[in-house]
Amino acid sequence: MRHDWDSDEVLLDALRDALSTPSEEVPPEFVEAAKAAFTWRNIDEELLLITSYDSVLDDTLFARARSTATARQLVFDAHDVSLQVEVSAAGITGQLMPATGSVTLVTPSGDHETAAVDELGMFVMGMAPRGPVKFRFASGCTDWFIL
């Protein structure tokens, strides 16, 4: 579609006509594109929860972990949210502070397990899957990490 907008007046007239004309039904592909763009509105907040502590990377614990089977401890921190997780052969236990809603363990293939958070922020899940995972909750999610 070509328009002859040789002058500012012609362009302003075209804009005025476009804004004053009652709009018809929005095409479905436009609605889907708008929804997809909207999901990116808080991507920075979601990515704030980067691992701030991982017991696998702690040199003093690493020597002990080689000799005995120990649980892996992870801490994720953001501005006003903290998630502490312990992963062992028995499963996953953790605490979300502040205590709200639920925590979902996500794998690349989708949601793996969701656990309710109690009044202290504590939650329990079953055995963790091997490979890349992340935790998602109401106020954000962690970065991907490998179990």
C-alpha positions as CSV (number, residue, x, y, z in Angstrom):
1,M,0.0,0.0,0.0
2,R,1.6,3.3,-1.2
3,H,0.7,6.7,0.1
4,D,1.7,10.1,-1.3
5,W,2.8,11.9,1.8
6,D,4.6,14.8,0.0
7,S,4.0,17.2,2.8
8,D,3.4,17.3,6.5
9,E,-0.1,18.5,5.9
10,V,-1.0,15.5,3.8
11,L,0.6,13.2,6.4
12,L,-1.3,14.9,9.3
13,D,-4.6,14.6,7.3
14,A,-4.0,10.9,6.8
15,L,-3.2,10.4,10.5
16,R,-6.3,12.4,11.5
17,D,-8.5,10.2,9.2
18,A,-6.9,7.0,10.6
19,L,-7.5,8.0,14.2
20,S,-11.0,9.3,13.7
21,T,-12.3,6.3,11.7
22,P,-14.0,3.7,13.9
23,S,-11.8,0.6,13.9
24,E,-13.0,-2.8,12.8
25,E,-12.3,-6.1,14.5
26,V,-8.6,-6.5,15.2
27,P,-7.1,-9.3,13.1
28,P,-6.3,-12.4,15.3
29,E,-2.6,-12.4,14.2
30,F,-2.3,-8.8,15.6
31,V,-3.8,-9.9,18.9
32,E,-1.4,-12.9,19.1
33,A,1.6,-10.6,18.3
34,A,0.5,-8.1,20.9
35,K,0.2,-10.9,23.6
36,A,3.6,-12.3,22.7
37,A,5.2,-8.9,23.0
38,F,3.4,-8.3,26.3
39,T,5.0,-11.5,27.8
40,W,8.4,-9.9,27.4
41,R,7.5,-6.9,29.5
42,N,9.1,-8.3,32.7
43,I,11.8,-10.4,31.3
44,D,14.4,-8.4,33.2
45,E,12.6,-9.1,36.5
46,E,12.4,-12.8,35.7
47,L,16.1,-13.0,35.0
48,L,17.1,-11.2,38.2
49,L,17.2,-14.4,40.2
50,I,20.6,-15.6,39.2
51,T,22.4,-18.1,41.4
52,S,24.2,-16.3,44.2
53,Y,25.4,-19.5,45.9
54,D,25.9,-23.1,44.7
55,S,27.5,-25.6,47.0
56,V,29.0,-27.4,43.9
57,L,31.1,-24.3,43.3
58,D,32.3,-24.0,47.0
59,D,35.9,-25.3,47.1
60,T,35.7,-26.2,50.8
61,L,32.6,-28.3,50.4
62,F,33.8,-29.9,47.1
63,A,36.5,-32.0,48.8
64,R,33.9,-33.3,51.3
65,A,31.3,-34.0,48.6
66,R,33.7,-36.3,46.7
67,S,34.0,-38.5,49.7
68,T,30.4,-38.6,50.9
69,A,27.0,-38.2,49.2
70,T,25.9,-34.7,50.3
71,A,23.0,-32.6,49.3
72,R,23.5,-29.7,46.8
73,Q,22.5,-26.3,48.2
74,L,21.5,-23.4,46.0
75,V,20.6,-19.8,46.8
76,F,18.9,-17.4,44.4
77,D,18.6,-13.8,45.3
78,A,16.9,-10.7,43.8
79,H,15.9,-7.3,45.1
80,D,13.2,-8.5,47.5
81,V,13.0,-12.2,46.9
82,S,15.2,-15.1,48.0
83,L,14.9,-18.8,47.2
84,Q,17.0,-21.4,49.0
85,V,16.9,-24.9,47.7
86,E,18.5,-28.2,48.8
87,V,18.6,-31.0,46.3
88,S,19.3,-34.5,47.6
89,A,18.6,-38.1,46.7
90,A,15.4,-37.9,48.7
91,G,14.1,-34.9,46.8
92,I,14.0,-31.1,46.8
93,T,13.3,-29.0,49.9
94,G,13.3,-25.2,49.9
95,Q,12.2,-21.9,51.2
96,L,10.8,-18.9,49.3
97,M,11.0,-15.6,51.1
98,P,8.6,-13.8,51.2
99,A,6.3,-16.8,51.5
100,T,3.7,-16.6,48.7
101,G,1.8,-19.1,46.5
102,S,3.7,-22.0,45.0
103,V,7.0,-22.9,43.4
104,T,7.2,-24.8,40.1
105,L,10.2,-26.8,38.9
106,V,10.5,-26.3,35.1
107,T,12.4,-28.4,32.6
108,P,12.9,-27.7,28.9
109,S,9.9,-29.9,28.2
110,G,7.6,-28.0,30.5
111,D,6.5,-27.9,34.1
112,H,7.8,-30.9,36.1
113,E,6.3,-30.4,39.6
114,T,4.5,-27.6,41.5
115,A,4.6,-27.4,45.3
116,A,2.6,-25.2,47.6
117,V,4.5,-22.8,49.9
118,D,3.5,-22.8,53.6
119,E,3.3,-19.8,55.9
120,L,7.1,-20.0,56.5
121,G,7.9,-20.2,52.8
122,M,8.8,-23.9,53.0
123,F,8.1,-26.4,50.2
124,V,8.9,-30.0,49.4
125,M,9.1,-31.7,46.0
126,G,10.0,-35.2,44.8
127,M,13.2,-36.3,43.1
128,A,14.7,-33.8,40.8
129,P,15.2,-34.6,37.1
130,R,18.7,-34.6,35.6
131,G,19.6,-31.8,33.3
132,P,18.7,-28.2,32.9
133,V,15.9,-26.9,35.3
134,K,14.7,-23.6,36.7
135,F,12.3,-22.6,39.5
136,R,9.3,-20.4,38.7
137,F,7.0,-18.6,41.2
138,A,4.6,-15.7,41.3
139,S,7.2,-12.9,41.5
140,G,9.7,-14.3,38.9
141,C,11.9,-17.3,38.2
142,T,15.5,-18.4,38.5
143,D,18.0,-18.7,35.7
144,W,18.5,-22.2,34.2
145,F,21.0,-24.4,35.9
146,I,22.1,-28.0,35.6
147,L,21.2,-30.8,38.1
